[in-house]
Amino acid sequence: MTVLYSRPAQPVDPGLLSHALEVGGRLANDAAEVIAATAERGCRVGANAEAHLYDWVTDTGRTLERHTRRVLAAEFPDIPVVGPEYSSDYAAPGASDTLYRWLVAPVDGAANYLAGLPWYGYSLALLDDSGPVVGVISDPSRAEIYAAARGRGTRVNGVPVRLPEQVAAVGYPVCIELARDGDWPGLARFLGLAASARCGVRMLGSPALAIAQVALGHAVAAVLEDYREWEVGAGLALALEAGAVVLDRLGRPDPVPAGGLLVAAPSVAPDVFGWWQAAGVQAAGVQAAGVQAAGVQAAGVQAQPEAS
């Protein structure tokens, strides 16, 4: 695996950092109250709810995203906001004139929210070209607010948290999530390797909370293959400030990876990355073998002589 290194993050104005953290915390508290008050009440589902597996849209999500956008537009008028419902002002990282962008997931884990399974939350992050600047997640089911700011650490309800230097994978869970259309290539192999290492795997339906569990020390790693940036931005802020490692699928440190990510306690990152890599290699081999077999079959059909 690539030797771990840290890409230096650009400095952020302390005033902006404090202001963003204060406003983010206020929005997370607002969202927690709304989500807690409406959970399990059969809130109306949006018309495009079945566009993708587990990808639900609710009135609560739309309401919270509109509220978030109104507040952020008033407090930070020059910073665009990106979210699942109203992303007309979206620009790819590096393509906008502004240095910063807000990412909001108003109800991350919406299927759980609708079903009454207490594993959902609100996620808000401020990013720049160096990665997460501020991240805030509200977890209404546990009455907790998780917050992090660059260079200021991670806190749970105001109490600092930090990962220990040495953590063993044995006996601790690894969090994963399904892809938008189901399982991901190599998933069965990954589960088998984790089980062989006596490490449990948990898949509960919220990318933001999955990553947050690593920052909080409840899980040793999280592996996500398919996600949107607004689902993971705040969780990555928490993890990085708590001392976790964030890697892309090639094992390179990246604060906001695209196309697959691993978040892990540093002491277990090599092992979990090895499982993920082995699972991907096996999946690629199976796919290549299937393509080859199809080619052979097609060639055989073409080579058959015509019946006289």
C-alpha positions as a printed NumPy array, in Angstrom:
array([[  0.   ,   0.   ,   0.   ],
       [  1.108,   3.549,  -0.649],
       [  3.028,   5.093,   2.241],
       [  0.691,   7.42 ,   4.098],
       [  1.301,  11.116,   3.769],
       [ -0.712,  14.236,   4.419],
       [ -1.452,  16.795,   1.752],
       [ -1.08 ,  20.178,   3.471],
       [ -4.408,  21.944,   3.882],
       [ -4.571,  25.607,   3.017],
       [ -5.152,  27.989,   5.92 ],
       [ -8.67 ,  29.25 ,   6.611],
       [ -9.539,  32.63 ,   8.065],
       [-10.243,  32.011,  11.786],
       [-13.258,  34.291,  11.664],
       [-14.796,  32.359,   8.773],
       [-14.042,  29.069,  10.527],
       [-15.774,  30.154,  13.732],
       [-18.725,  31.643,  11.893],
       [-19.209,  28.547,   9.736],
       [-19.017,  26.272,  12.773],
       [-21.552,  28.39 ,  14.686],
       [-24.038,  28.565,  11.814],
       [-23.571,  24.879,  11.012],
       [-24.266,  23.939,  14.62 ],
       [-27.395,  26.065,  14.661],
       [-28.684,  24.437,  11.473],
       [-27.904,  20.966,  12.821],
       [-29.921,  21.708,  15.957],
       [-32.819,  23.009,  13.854],
       [-32.728,  19.854,  11.735],
       [-32.583,  17.565,  14.749],
       [-35.781,  19.096,  16.129],
       [-37.628,  18.767,  12.811],
       [-36.475,  15.211,  12.142],
       [-37.226,  14.033,  15.662],
       [-40.694,  15.575,  15.524],
       [-41.615,  13.99 ,  12.178],
       [-39.926,  10.568,  12.323],
       [-42.237,   7.545,  12.066],
       [-45.213,   9.681,  11.049],
       [-45.472,   8.412,   7.509],
       [-44.244,  11.621,   5.893],
       [-45.095,  11.905,   2.216],
       [-42.534,  10.457,  -0.177],
       [-41.512,  12.35 ,  -3.293],
       [-42.607,  11.291,  -6.772],
       [-39.094,  10.152,  -7.757],
       [-38.639,   7.964,  -4.692],
       [-38.02 ,   4.776,  -6.653],
       [-35.525,   6.185,  -9.134],
       [-32.77 ,   4.305,  -7.301],
       [-32.692,   1.616,  -4.639],
       [-32.992,   3.147,  -1.145],
       [-32.892,   6.672,  -2.626],
       [-35.921,   8.281,  -0.998],
       [-37.04 ,  11.896,  -1.147],
       [-39.32 ,  13.278,   1.574],
       [-41.103,  16.51 ,   2.326],
       [-38.951,  16.772,   5.446],
       [-35.784,  16.625,   3.35 ],
       [-37.026,  19.295,   0.977],
       [-38.098,  21.546,   3.856],
       [-34.761,  21.212,   5.644],
       [-32.758,  21.818,   2.488],
       [-34.751,  24.971,   1.696],
       [-34.224,  26.204,   5.263],
       [-30.499,  25.45 ,   5.051],
       [-30.17 ,  27.314,   1.774],
       [-32.027,  30.363,   3.106],
       [-29.814,  30.607,   6.178],
       [-26.557,  30.015,   4.311],
       [-27.504,  32.502,   1.58 ],
       [-28.001,  35.154,   4.258],
       [-24.841,  34.323,   6.224],
       [-22.49 ,  33.376,   3.353],
       [-23.946,  34.934,   0.18 ],
       [-20.894,  34.219,  -1.97 ],
       [-20.613,  30.486,  -1.214],
       [-22.675,  28.021,  -3.335],
       [-24.74 ,  25.291,  -1.693],
       [-24.937,  21.75 ,  -3.091],
       [-27.583,  19.246,  -2.036],
       [-29.794,  16.456,  -3.36 ],
       [-32.946,  18.477,  -4.087],
       [-32.006,  21.957,  -5.271],
       [-28.526,  21.856,  -6.774],
       [-28.908,  24.324,  -9.618],
       [-25.928,  26.265,  -8.284],
       [-23.677,  23.208,  -8.304],
       [-20.216,  23.475,  -9.813],
       [-17.664,  20.709,  -9.844],
       [-14.743,  21.179,  -7.427],
       [-12.261,  23.589,  -8.964],
       [-14.721,  24.747, -11.641],
       [-16.27 ,  27.583,  -9.653],
       [-14.904,  31.071,  -9.069],
       [-15.477,  30.675,  -5.336],
       [-12.977,  28.914,  -3.118],
       [-15.616,  27.276,  -0.917],
       [-18.797,  25.211,  -1.291],
       [-21.403,  24.005,   1.18 ],
       [-22.686,  20.418,   0.995],
       [-25.962,  19.458,   2.666],
       [-27.702,  16.105,   3.081],
       [-30.942,  17.108,   4.844],
       [-32.029,  13.572,   5.776],
       [-29.188,  11.126,   5.3  ],
       [-30.679,   7.65 ,   5.743],
       [-34.132,   8.653,   4.494],
       [-35.333,   5.05 ,   4.058],
       [-34.547,   4.41 ,   7.73 ],
       [-36.295,   7.641,   8.686],
       [-39.453,   6.588,   6.848],
       [-39.375,   3.102,   8.375],
       [-38.76 ,   4.295,  11.927],
       [-35.32 ,   2.69 ,  12.121],
       [-33.299,   5.111,  14.301],
       [-30.294,   5.515,  12.024],
       [-30.545,   8.783,  10.121],
       [-29.382,  12.353,  10.461],
       [-28.629,  15.757,   8.994],
       [-25.231,  16.425,   7.444],
       [-23.653,  19.773,   6.531],
       [-20.094,  20.475,   5.424],
       [-18.039,  23.401,   4.175],
       [-15.273,  22.385,   1.753],
       [-12.469,  24.118,  -0.095],
       [ -9.943,  22.779,  -2.596],
       [ -7.97 ,  21.157,   0.239],
       [-10.937,  19.194,   1.57 ],
       [-13.344,  19.586,   4.5  ],
       [-13.198,  22.858,   6.421],
       [-16.182,  22.353,   8.729],
       [-18.467,  19.371,   9.215],
       [-21.581,  19.031,  11.371],
       [-23.881,  16.012,  11.717],
       [-26.956,  15.81 ,  13.905],
       [-27.997,  12.359,  15.129],
       [-31.526,  12.934,  16.502],
       [-32.025,   9.348,  17.674],
       [-29.102,   9.674,  20.072],
       [-29.58 ,  13.386,  20.818],
       [-26.029,  14.086,  19.659],
       [-24.397,  16.744,  17.503],
       [-21.02 ,  15.881,  15.966],
       [-18.913,  18.851,  14.855],
       [-15.427,  19.371,  13.469],
       [-13.403,  22.283,  12.096],
       [-10.02 ,  22.257,  10.406],
       [ -7.287,  22.332,  13.004],
       [ -9.771,  22.427,  15.888],
       [-10.581,  18.737,  16.308],
       [-13.838,  16.814,  16.563],
       [-16.441,  17.185,  19.296],
       [-19.578,  15.311,  20.374],
       [-22.043,  17.616,  22.113],
       [-19.083,  19.895,  22.815],
       [-16.815,  17.175,  24.229],
       [-13.541,  16.549,  22.298],
       [-12.946,  13.085,  20.843],
       [ -9.751,  11.667,  19.376],
       [ -8.884,   8.215,  18.064],
       [ -6.274,   6.247,  20.043],
       [ -2.963,   5.638,  18.302],
       [ -3.333,   1.854,  18.338],
       [ -6.605,   0.059,  17.599],
       [ -7.045,  -3.618,  16.717],
       [ -9.642,  -4.631,  14.14 ],
       [-10.561,  -7.819,  16.012],
       [-13.977,  -7.518,  17.603],
       [-14.746,  -4.089,  16.147],
       [-17.155,  -3.426,  13.273],
       [-16.424,  -2.068,   9.818],
       [-19.24 ,  -0.007,   8.325],
       [-20.152,  -0.354,   4.663],
       [-23.045,   0.751,   2.486],
       [-24.687,  -0.698,  -0.607],
       [-24.3  ,   1.013,  -3.952],
       [-27.326,   2.92 ,  -5.193],
       [-28.435,  -0.075,  -7.28 ],
       [-27.512,  -2.854,  -4.861],
       [-24.324,  -4.62 ,  -3.853],
       [-20.908,  -3.641,  -5.196],
       [-18.381,  -5.833,  -7.05 ],
       [-16.355,  -7.935,  -4.634],
       [-18.686,  -7.362,  -1.668],
       [-19.004, -11.061,  -0.831],
       [-15.214, -11.446,  -0.895],
       [-14.791,  -8.409,   1.357],
       [-17.275,  -9.832,   3.878],
       [-15.4  , -13.115,   3.905],
       [-12.02 , -11.503,   4.494],
       [-13.387,  -9.372,   7.316],
       [-14.978, -12.426,   8.925],
       [-11.684, -14.319,   8.684],
       [-10.043, -11.471,  10.589],
       [-12.818, -11.706,  13.228],
       [-14.083,  -8.267,  12.291],
       [-17.824,  -7.695,  11.969],
       [-19.378,  -5.747,   9.1  ],
       [-22.371,  -3.447,   9.543],
       [-24.523,  -1.956,   6.782],
       [-27.223,   0.341,   8.17 ],
       [-28.096,   2.822,   5.443],
       [-26.503,   6.209,   6.2  ],
       [-23.126,   7.116,   4.66 ],
       [-22.754,  10.149,   6.946],
       [-23.299,   8.139,  10.129],
       [-21.193,   5.233,   8.839],
       [-18.146,   7.495,   8.537],
       [-18.977,   9.252,  11.796],
       [-18.736,   5.932,  13.667],
       [-15.04 ,   5.762,  12.767],
       [-14.448,   9.288,  14.078],
       [-16.268,   8.403,  17.297],
       [-14.31 ,   5.188,  17.814],
       [-17.366,   2.932,  17.492],
       [-16.06 ,   1.323,  14.274],
       [-12.499,   0.817,  13.032],
       [-13.254,   1.586,   9.387],
       [-15.875,   2.493,   6.818],
       [-15.757,   1.481,   3.15 ],
       [-18.029,   3.178,   0.621],
       [-18.072,   2.393,  -3.088],
       [-20.926,   4.614,  -4.287],
       [-21.922,   7.957,  -2.779],
       [-22.583,  11.609,  -3.484],
       [-20.253,  14.276,  -2.134],
       [-22.922,  15.8  ,   0.118],
       [-23.44 ,  12.425,   1.831],
       [-19.823,  12.131,   2.977],
       [-18.405,  15.663,   3.326],
       [-19.281,  16.221,   6.99 ],
       [-18.341,  12.687,   8.011],
       [-14.929,  13.096,   6.397],
       [-14.4  ,  16.339,   8.319],
       [-15.14 ,  14.516,  11.588],
       [-12.901,  11.58 ,  10.714],
       [ -9.906,  13.631,   9.609],
       [-10.019,  15.89 ,  12.654],
       [-10.368,  12.862,  14.951],
       [ -7.182,  11.356,  13.51 ],
       [ -8.539,   8.857,  10.979],
       [ -6.973,   8.061,   7.616],
       [ -8.952,   8.679,   4.408],
       [ -7.819,   6.758,   1.319],
       [ -9.041,   6.383,  -2.237],
       [ -9.394,   2.974,  -3.902],
       [ -5.704,   2.996,  -4.907],
       [ -4.587,   3.519,  -1.312],
       [ -3.68 ,   7.169,  -1.761],
       [ -4.576,   9.682,   0.971],
       [ -7.3  ,  11.982,  -0.279],
       [ -9.529,  14.161,   1.951],
       [-12.539,  13.729,  -0.371],
       [-12.024,  10.718,  -2.66 ],
       [-14.144,  10.149,  -5.736],
       [-15.188,   6.692,  -6.868],
       [-14.679,   4.828,  -3.589],
       [-13.248,   5.625,  -0.178],
       [-11.853,   4.021,   2.955],
       [-11.943,   5.794,   6.309],
       [-10.044,   3.972,   9.037],
       [ -8.129,   4.202,  12.264],
       [ -4.48 ,   4.488,  11.127],
       [ -3.37 ,   1.234,  12.778],
       [ -5.926,  -0.879,  10.888],
       [ -5.974,   0.996,   7.568],
       [ -3.438,  -1.334,   5.85 ],
       [ -5.429,  -4.46 ,   6.755],
       [ -8.831,  -3.128,   5.743],
       [ -7.428,  -1.648,   2.558],
       [ -5.939,  -5.068,   1.775],
       [ -9.373,  -6.695,   2.052],
       [-10.922,  -4.016,  -0.134],
       [ -8.162,  -4.321,  -2.732],
       [ -8.336,  -8.136,  -2.795],
       [-12.11 ,  -8.002,  -3.188],
       [-11.787,  -5.593,  -6.093],
       [ -9.124,  -7.7  ,  -7.808],
       [-11.274, -10.812,  -7.549],
       [-14.313,  -8.954,  -8.886],
       [-12.278,  -7.628, -11.822],
       [-11.02 , -11.143, -12.551],
       [-14.517, -12.581, -12.553],
       [-15.706,  -9.813, -14.843],
       [-12.771, -10.34 , -17.221],
       [-13.402, -14.089, -17.28 ],
       [-17.056, -13.47 , -18.102],
       [-16.143, -11.162, -20.967],
       [-13.624, -13.694, -22.284],
       [-16.153, -16.517, -22.089],
       [-18.717, -14.437, -23.927],
       [-16.152, -13.673, -26.622],
       [-15.27 , -17.339, -27.04 ],
       [-18.934, -18.277, -27.253],
       [-19.586, -15.584, -29.831],
       [-16.585, -16.717, -31.866],
       [-17.843, -20.299, -31.738],
       [-21.256, -19.283, -33.013],
       [-19.701, -17.348, -35.875],
       [-17.466, -20.295, -36.782],
       [-20.32 , -22.798, -37.132],
       [-20.793, -23.821, -40.798],
       [-24.117, -23.124, -42.403],
       [-26.464, -26.117, -42.66 ],
       [-26.626, -27.574, -46.159]])
